Amino acid sequence: MAAADLRDKLSCSACREIYTDPVTLPCGHNYCRGCIGGTWGEQGKRREEPSCPECRQTFTHRPELKKNVTLSKICQGFRSTPPGQGGARNICPTCDSPVAAGTSCQNCDPSQWDINLPIGSGPGSAGS
């Protein structure tokens, strides 16, 4: 996946920037906490129920926003890698973990696991 495609997938549809403190709405869409808070604030001023800007699902009450920890870590890794430096610019097609260019995924490739771990206890196994 090209860096531009990944950047697009890691961008908030409200601000068009890489997610900052991403949260997931009950409908499953993600936004920066500040972006959705601002959107819902504007909707409240117009006496509208809070809704998802993407799918327009409305919520009777303002839902509790839960941080999307996985998305936050992926965005953090993407932001911390300077352009042209490779690093966490690629995503494993199996588990969606960030992977440095030209390397194997540590979660999916058994050759990357710690050889001192008991069989079946690698990062991708049910025992971990």
Rosetta blueprint (number, residue, H / E / L):
1 M L
2 A L
3 A H
4 A H
5 D H
6 L H
7 R H
8 D H
9 K H
10 L L
11 S E
12 C L
13 S L
14 A L
15 C L
16 R L
17 E L
18 I E
19 Y L
20 T L
21 D L
22 P E
23 V E
24 T E
25 L L
26 P L
27 C L
28 G L
29 H L
30 N E
31 Y E
32 C E
33 R H
34 G H
35 C H
36 I H
37 G H
38 G H
39 T H
40 W H
41 G H
42 E H
43 Q H
44 G H
45 K H
46 R L
47 R L
48 E L
49 E L
50 P L
51 S E
52 C L
53 P L
54 E L
55 C L
56 R L
57 Q L
58 T E
59 F L
60 T L
61 H L
62 R L
63 P L
64 E L
65 L L
66 K E
67 K E
68 N L
69 V H
70 T H
71 L H
72 S H
73 K H
74 I H
75 C H
76 Q H
77 G H
78 F H
79 R H
80 S H
81 T L
82 P L
83 P L
84 G L
85 Q L
86 G L
87 G L
88 A L
89 R L
90 N E
91 I E
92 C L
93 P L
94 T L
95 C L
96 D L
97 S L
98 P E
99 V E
100 A L
101 A L
102 G L
103 T L
104 S L
105 C L
106 Q L
107 N L
108 C L
109 D L
110 P H
111 S H
112 Q H
113 W L
114 D L
115 I L
116 N L
117 L L
118 P L
119 I L
120 G L
121 S L
122 G L
123 P L
124 G L
125 S L
126 A L
127 G L
128 S L
